[in-house]
Amino acid sequence: MLIILIVIVIIVLGGMYYFKVTSNDGESYALRPEINKIEDKNDVQQVVDLNNTKNENQSQTQIVIPSGETNNNIYAQNSSSGSYKYNNRYYYNQLDEYSKAIYDAIEENLDQLKNGTCRITIDYDFSKVLKNNSEKSLKPYYNDALNALNLDIPNLFYIDFTKLWLYVETKTSLFSTKYNIYLSTKDNMTLYRDEFSNVEQVNTAINLVESIKNNFTNMSYQNDYYKIREVHDWLIENLEYDSTDTQISSIYMAFVQRKAVCEGYARAYKYILDELGINNILVTGTATNSKGASENHMWNYVLLNNTWYAVDVTWDDPIIIGGGTLSNASKHRYFLLGSNKFFENHYANNVISSNGKQFEIPTLSAEDY
């Protein structure tokens, strides 16, 4: 019995000593994410020469909204109902359990992020991923989580997610290995995008953006079609396409500076439609414009009457050679299109980042609305 007792004491003391040593000098590393971004310099815009589009514009059917007096008015069919709930977590719903845990931790701590600094502990068991794997085994899950969040929530315009690092601390004892996983900044950096330096500026910007949103949410609409069209028309009438500024991919620059590239148009559209209860998503890919240029691009898919359609707000606000005013038809050339026409020059990419998850995107109606 004495011998057994001595052996047990040696094992326990040895384990405690081993834990102490490895805890003080435990493994620790940080992972920087790879965030998908439509590079401004590679954004592609539609170019229109009104002198050469006269016949085409005349052949376009003008959009006339019926009065709603007959039961056959398709525009009066409201897809909303008392039980209808829009889903602004489309990409989140496709994540695995590990990426969802990271996504959830960020979403639950947005107030910390707004302050520019954070330390967010991810209370989830990642041991199956980390055990017997390299230190970078969490990076794909982290990338997928941030890319899904970045596409699902367009109003986090003040955060530069490339500055949010994932830290993994490993503490090993004789009997177990424990992992402490948290999110924080690196080297005393703030999380803000370059145009913000403190929380006061962020709060001011948020208030300005929300004031635009309130203009739409306080309006009354006959049905969902009108919501989708009113926001679309306001954006193309009030925003100007401009790729000279490196910060104009956010909804803040779109609403306040009234300038944007495709990402700014699409994010602004999603933000307002989300608030109006319209189910819609951001879609990334490439597009080939009227000059034959094919580059990175972003647009929206919108659900109307239980059917998905494509809307490219950016291309409905084209660069006009020599100036001039577009006809009403030209302002809706890429509004609620089906796959037959939209895929003539748009090509969706369901891989958001290199070596990342292949997200599924909705199947469009073949025909236009």
C-alpha positions in Angstrom: 0.0 0.0 0.0 2.8 2.4 0.9 4.5 1.7 -2.5 1.2 2.4 -4.3 0.7 5.6 -2.4 4.2 6.8 -3.2 3.7 6.1 -6.9 0.4 8.1 -6.9 2.0 11.0 -5.2 4.9 11.0 -7.7 2.4 10.9 -10.6 0.3 13.8 -9.2 3.3 15.9 -8.3 4.8 15.2 -11.7 1.6 16.1 -13.4 1.3 19.4 -11.4 4.9 20.3 -12.2 4.4 19.5 -15.9 1.2 21.6 -16.0 3.0 24.5 -14.3 5.8 24.5 -16.7 3.7 24.2 -19.9 1.2 26.7 -18.5 3.8 29.4 -18.0 5.4 28.7 -21.4 2.3 27.3 -23.2 1.8 27.4 -26.9 0.1 30.5 -28.2 -0.5 31.7 -31.7 -2.7 34.2 -33.6 -4.5 33.8 -36.9 -5.3 36.7 -39.2 -8.4 36.2 -41.4 -8.7 36.4 -45.1 -11.7 38.6 -45.8 -13.4 38.6 -49.2 -13.5 42.1 -50.7 -14.4 43.5 -54.1 -11.3 45.5 -54.8 -12.3 49.0 -55.9 -9.7 49.1 -58.6 -11.1 45.9 -60.1 -14.8 46.9 -59.9 -16.6 46.9 -63.2 -19.2 49.4 -64.1 -21.7 49.5 -67.0 -21.1 52.3 -69.5 -23.9 53.7 -71.6 -23.6 56.0 -74.7 -27.1 57.5 -75.0 -26.4 58.5 -78.6 -26.1 54.8 -79.5 -28.9 53.4 -77.4 -31.9 55.3 -78.7 -33.5 52.4 -80.4 -32.8 50.0 -77.6 -34.3 52.3 -75.0 -37.4 52.9 -77.2 -37.9 49.1 -77.4 -37.8 48.7 -73.7 -41.1 48.3 -72.0 -41.8 51.2 -69.6 -42.5 50.1 -66.1 -46.0 51.1 -65.2 -47.4 50.3 -61.8 -51.0 49.2 -61.9 -53.5 50.9 -59.5 -54.3 47.7 -57.7 -58.0 47.9 -58.4 -58.2 44.4 -59.9 -57.5 41.0 -58.5 -55.2 40.2 -61.4 -52.7 42.9 -60.4 -49.5 40.9 -59.8 -47.8 43.9 -58.1 -50.5 43.9 -55.5 -49.7 40.4 -54.3 -47.9 41.0 -51.0 -45.6 38.2 -50.1 -45.5 39.3 -46.5 -47.9 37.8 -43.9 -48.3 37.8 -40.2 -46.0 34.7 -39.9 -43.4 36.0 -42.5 -39.9 36.6 -41.1 -37.1 37.7 -43.3 -33.8 35.9 -42.8 -30.7 38.0 -42.8 -28.5 35.1 -41.7 -28.5 33.3 -45.1 -24.8 32.5 -45.1 -24.7 31.8 -41.4 -27.2 29.0 -41.9 -24.7 27.2 -44.1 -21.8 27.2 -41.7 -20.6 24.2 -39.7 -20.7 24.2 -35.9 -17.3 25.6 -35.4 -17.7 28.6 -37.8 -21.2 29.2 -36.2 -19.6 29.4 -32.8 -17.2 32.1 -34.0 -19.9 34.0 -35.9 -22.2 33.9 -32.8 -19.4 35.2 -30.5 -18.8 38.2 -32.7 -22.5 39.0 -33.2 -23.2 38.8 -29.5 -20.4 41.3 -28.8 -21.0 44.0 -31.4 -21.0 46.7 -28.7 -17.4 45.7 -27.9 -16.4 46.0 -31.5 -18.0 49.4 -31.8 -15.5 50.6 -29.2 -12.6 49.7 -31.4 -11.1 47.1 -29.1 -12.2 43.8 -27.8 -11.4 40.5 -26.1 -14.1 38.0 -27.0 -13.8 34.6 -25.6 -15.3 31.8 -27.8 -16.9 29.4 -25.3 -17.0 26.3 -27.5 -15.1 23.0 -27.6 -12.6 23.1 -30.5 -10.6 20.2 -29.2 -11.6 17.9 -32.1 -10.3 20.4 -34.6 -7.1 21.3 -32.7 -6.1 17.8 -31.5 -3.4 16.3 -33.7 -3.8 19.2 -36.2 -1.4 22.0 -37.1 -1.8 25.4 -35.5 -3.5 26.7 -38.5 -6.4 24.2 -38.4 -8.9 26.8 -37.2 -8.2 29.3 -39.9 -10.7 27.9 -42.5 -13.4 28.0 -39.9 -12.5 31.5 -38.9 -12.4 32.7 -42.5 -15.8 31.2 -43.3 -17.3 32.7 -40.2 -16.1 36.2 -41.0 -17.0 36.0 -44.6 -20.5 34.9 -43.8 -20.9 37.6 -41.2 -19.5 40.2 -43.6 -22.2 39.2 -46.2 -25.1 38.8 -43.8 -24.6 42.1 -41.8 -24.0 45.1 -44.1 -24.1 47.8 -41.4 -20.8 47.0 -39.7 -19.2 49.6 -41.9 -16.9 50.9 -39.2 -15.0 47.6 -38.6 -12.0 46.3 -40.5 -12.3 42.6 -39.9 -8.8 42.0 -41.1 -7.6 43.6 -37.9 -9.6 41.1 -35.7 -7.2 38.2 -34.9 -8.1 34.8 -33.5 -5.9 33.7 -30.6 -5.3 30.1 -29.5 -3.7 29.3 -26.2 -2.8 25.7 -25.4 -2.3 24.5 -21.9 -1.2 20.9 -21.5 -1.0 18.9 -18.2 -0.1 15.3 -17.8 -3.7 14.3 -18.0 -5.3 16.8 -20.5 -4.9 19.6 -23.0 -7.0 22.7 -22.7 -7.6 25.4 -25.3 -8.4 29.0 -24.7 -9.7 30.6 -27.9 -10.5 34.3 -28.1 -10.7 37.2 -30.5 -8.8 40.4 -30.1 -6.8 43.1 -31.9 -3.0 42.7 -32.5 -0.2 45.1 -31.5 -2.6 47.6 -29.9 -4.4 48.3 -33.1 -8.0 49.4 -33.2 -10.6 47.6 -35.3 -11.8 50.7 -37.1 -11.6 51.3 -40.8 -9.3 54.1 -41.8 -12.0 56.8 -41.9 -12.7 56.3 -38.2 -10.5 57.0 -35.2 -12.8 56.9 -32.1 -16.2 55.7 -30.9 -17.7 59.2 -31.1 -17.1 59.3 -34.8 -18.5 55.8 -35.1 -21.7 56.7 -33.2 -22.2 59.8 -35.3 -21.8 57.8 -38.5 -24.3 55.2 -37.2 -26.8 57.9 -36.4 -26.5 59.3 -39.9 -26.9 55.9 -41.5 -29.9 55.1 -39.3 -31.6 58.4 -40.3 -31.5 57.3 -43.9 -33.0 53.9 -42.9 -35.8 55.6 -40.9 -36.9 57.5 -44.0 -37.7 54.2 -45.6 -39.1 52.4 -42.6 -41.4 55.3 -41.8 -43.0 55.1 -45.3 -46.1 53.1 -46.1 -45.9 50.7 -49.1 -48.6 48.9 -51.0 -46.7 45.7 -51.1 -43.2 44.2 -51.2 -42.7 45.0 -54.9 -43.0 48.7 -54.1 -40.5 48.4 -51.2 -38.0 46.7 -53.5 -38.4 49.3 -56.3 -38.5 52.4 -54.1 -35.2 51.6 -52.5 -33.6 50.7 -55.8 -34.8 53.9 -57.4 -33.6 56.1 -54.5 -30.1 54.6 -54.7 -29.6 55.2 -58.4 -31.1 58.7 -58.2 -29.0 59.8 -55.2 -25.7 57.8 -55.5 -22.9 58.4 -57.9 -20.6 55.7 -59.1 -17.0 56.6 -58.2 -14.0 54.3 -57.9 -11.4 57.0 -57.1 -11.9 56.7 -53.3 -10.6 53.5 -51.6 -13.2 53.7 -48.8 -16.5 53.8 -50.8 -17.5 50.2 -50.5 -19.4 50.8 -47.3 -23.0 51.9 -46.7 -21.7 54.9 -44.7 -20.0 56.3 -47.8 -23.0 55.5 -49.9 -25.5 57.2 -47.7 -23.4 60.1 -46.4 -21.0 60.9 -49.2 -23.5 59.6 -51.9 -20.7 57.9 -53.7 -20.1 54.1 -54.1 -18.7 51.3 -56.1 -20.7 48.1 -56.6 -20.1 46.8 -53.1 -21.4 50.1 -51.6 -24.5 50.0 -53.8 -25.3 46.3 -53.0 -24.6 46.7 -49.2 -26.8 49.8 -49.0 -29.6 48.0 -50.9 -29.4 45.0 -48.6 -29.3 47.1 -45.4 -32.5 48.9 -46.3 -34.3 45.8 -47.6 -33.4 43.9 -44.5 -35.0 46.7 -42.4 -38.1 46.5 -44.5 -38.4 42.8 -44.0 -37.5 41.8 -47.6 -35.5 38.6 -47.8 -32.4 39.3 -49.9 -28.7 38.4 -50.0 -25.4 39.8 -51.3 -23.8 37.8 -54.2 -20.3 38.2 -55.4 -18.8 37.2 -58.7 -17.7 38.7 -62.0 -19.5 40.7 -64.7 -18.7 41.7 -68.2 -19.8 45.3 -69.0 -20.8 46.9 -72.3 -17.1 47.6 -73.1 -16.2 44.0 -72.7 -14.4 44.5 -69.4 -14.8 41.6 -67.0 -13.9 42.1 -63.3 -15.0 41.5 -59.8 -18.6 42.6 -59.0 -21.3 42.4 -56.3 -25.1 42.5 -56.6 -28.2 41.3 -54.8 -30.7 38.4 -55.0 -34.2 39.4 -53.8 -37.0 37.1 -52.8 -40.4 38.2 -54.1 -43.6 36.1 -54.0 -41.4 33.1 -53.0 -39.2 33.4 -56.0 -35.6 34.7 -56.3 -34.7 37.4 -58.7 -31.4 39.3 -59.4 -31.0 43.1 -58.9 -27.9 45.0 -59.9 -28.4 48.5 -58.6 -24.9 49.5 -59.7 -25.5 48.7 -63.4 -28.9 50.5 -63.3 -26.9 53.6 -62.4 -24.4 53.5 -65.3 -21.6 55.9 -66.3 -23.1 57.9 -69.2 -20.8 59.0 -71.9 -21.2 62.7 -72.6 -23.8 63.1 -69.9 -27.6 63.0 -70.2 -30.5 61.4 -68.5 -31.5 57.7 -68.6 -35.0 56.7 -69.5 -37.1 55.0 -67.0 -36.6 51.7 -68.8 -32.9 52.0 -68.7 -33.0 52.5 -64.9 -34.6 49.1 -64.6 -32.6 47.0 -67.0 -31.1 44.9 -64.2 -34.1 45.0 -61.9 -35.7 41.7 -60.8 -34.1 39.7 -63.6 -34.3 36.0 -64.1 -31.3 33.8 -64.9 -31.9 33.7 -68.7 -31.1 37.4 -69.0 -29.0 38.1 -66.0 -26.5 35.3 -66.6 -25.7 36.7 -70.0 -23.1 38.9 -68.3 -23.1 38.1 -64.6 -21.3 35.1 -63.2 -21.8 34.2 -59.5 -19.0 32.8 -57.4 -20.0 30.7 -54.4 -16.5 30.5 -53.1 -16.1 33.6 -50.9 -12.4 33.4 -50.2 -9.5 31.3 -51.5 -9.7 27.7 -50.2 -12.9 28.7 -48.3 -16.3 27.1 -48.1 -18.5 26.8 -51.2 -21.6 28.5 -50.1 -24.9 27.7 -51.9 -26.7 30.5 -53.5 -30.4 30.5 -54.4 -31.7 29.4 -57.8 -33.1 32.3 -59.7 -36.3 32.3 -61.6 -35.5 31.6 -65.3 -37.8 34.4 -66.4 -37.8 38.1 -65.3 -40.4 39.3 -62.9 
